[in-house]
């Protein structure tokens, strides 16, 4: 196993049919600690979903994986940058060129990819 990468899931959900739910499970299976965040309450794979509106302080973030569309990302951009992640993954449907450019300017890697595919192919 490689390094564990603490991953913040923006748009986490307890809905088993959603990719964010599947990603949370696969991240845990691969021993990556997860911090699920959403504006909706719930529990995903044994983790309480934290309230995104409260912008909780989270230390040692490696990766932020985005499951919200660009329209909803705007109000969280400053918060996400404040977490100082090494990278932000924009999953399909979350691509956001403006935010990608900003992240690069902040020295944060921005990746347009599917977290599930990255995990399955060993690219995470």
Secondary structure, DSSP 8 states (H G I E B T S, - for coil): ------EEEET--S-TTSHHHHHHHHHHHTT--EEEEESS--EETTEE-EEGGG-----S--EEEE-S-HHHHGGGHHHHHHTT-SEEEE-TT---HHHHHHHHHTT-EEEES-HHHHHHTT--
